[in-house]
């Protein structure tokens, strides 16, 4: 029988703003903003690249990324970036981090 209430174990790490900030400054870190281009143009974290999670080409874009890097993802609230982290983990990425609370919780 189907278990409709089964929840998949999370394969990424949620980080608070301080831990995210410290991690994104490491040499192997890649910061990805998964918001729309319009949201991205309204303000972004330093060094972030925009990869809109809602765009049809998102999966293809992330499949081409090297798996030996650490990926720090964020969006407005942490919801879309959490889903993007799940997708990356499913594709074999091991170092994937989500900004808990999103950019609206960013104090820096």
N, C-alpha and C positions, 0 to 999 in steps of 0.2 A: 504494500500500500504506500501511497505517496505521503511523505511527511511535509505538510505544508508549512510547518513552523520551524523547520530545520534552518539554522543560520550557518553559513559558511564561516570558518575561522578566518579572522583577519590576517593577511599576509604582509602587512606593512605596519609602520609605526607612526602613531600620532605624536606630534611634538608640540610643546608649548612654544610661544614666540621666542623665548630666550634660547632654548635648545635648538630650534630651527635656525635662528640667527647665527649661532655658533657653528652649526653644521654646514650651513651654506657657504661659510668662509673657508672650508677645507679645500685642499688643492684638487681633489677628485669630484667635487660637488658640481652638480648641474641644477640650476634653479629653473623650474618650469611653471609658468602661469597658465592655467588651463581655462581661463575666462575667454570671452569673445574679444575680437580685435578692438571693438569699441571700448570695452571695459579696460583693456590693456593700455590703450592710448590715454585713458583718463588718469593713469598712475600705476606704477609697477615697482617691484622690489629691485634693488640694484643688481644688474647682471642677468636678470630674468629673460628667458625667451618665451615667446607666446606660442602655445600649441592648443588651440581651442578644442576642448574635449567634445564639444557638441558638433564639430565639423565632421563630415563624412570621411575625411582623410586622416583622422586622428590615429586610428590603429596602425595605418601604414607608416605614419611619421614615427611613432614610438618603436615600431619593429626595427627601424633602421638605426636606433640608438645603440651605442656600445653598452654591453651589460656589465662592464667592470667599473662603472662610475656609480656614485651615490646620487640619487635623484630626490630633490626637494620640491614638492608640488604644493601649489596653493591656488585658491580661488577666492571668491568673496567671503564665503562663510565656512568653508572646509568640506562641504558636501560633495560638490563636483570633483574636487581634488581627491577626496576619499575614493570615489568611484574610479577615477583615473589611476590611482595607486593600485586598486584591486586589479584593474586591467593589466597594468604593467607586471604585477606579481604573477598573474596567470600566464604571462608571456615569458616568465623565467627571470625577471629582474629581482635581485635579492636585496638590494639596498634602496628601499623606497620609503620616503618619509612625507607625511602630510602635515601641513600647518593647521593644527586644531584651532577652530574658530576663524580661520581664514584671514584675509588681509584686514578685515574690520577689527581684528584683535591685535593688529601689529602696532607696537608702541614706539618703534624706532624711526 
